[in-house]
Amino acid sequence: MSNGDKQKWFLLTSKSREEQRAFDNLTSQGFEVFLPKISKVIKRQGVKSVSLVPLFPNYLFINLNDSEANFNAIRSTRGVGSFVRFGLNHATIQTNLIEKIKGDVKDGESNQSLEQMLNFTSGEKVEISDGPFKGLQAIYQVKNGLERSILLINMLGQQNEVVIENQSFEKLD
């Protein structure tokens, strides 16, 4: 499906949380589809794990020849919501931007473990997400074994060192 310069990247929406389904169905129909994903720390039932999630939730890119493509058939594919439009025109993305995103996503896709992704450095700001100190901001000090760390919390005008489980705090952006 490549006719050189007539090929354009179009932006599609997917149905809610069906990006992968749309990607799989469009790919099986022979389309060139791009669904950028990144590794992200997800917390489920109080336990953090690494998950591969879409970089742009509910969006994916498809490379089409706009003069030959059947837009209705693509829109009718399972998982696909619709084409993004600006007025009457379909939204298109420049090829060099898609290539840049592909390169950036590939560079970040090193299959890091949870420990690598939660690698804190001394002095880094964190927020406590569980326990009696929930909602407080703290400063990461050092690891205290495999499952706990020492944080510096400012309470009542004093800085106090507190030992907290690694699952109970997160980096601040």
Secondary structure, 3 states (H helix, E strand, C coil): CCCHHHEEEEEEEECCCCHHHHHHHHHHCCCEEECCEEEEEEEECCEEEEEEEECCCCEEEEEEECCCCCHHHHHCCCCEEEECEECCEECEECHHHHHHHHHHHHHHCCCCCHHHHCCCCCCCEEEECCCCCCCCEEEEEEECCCCEEEEEEEECCEEEEEEEEHHHEEECC
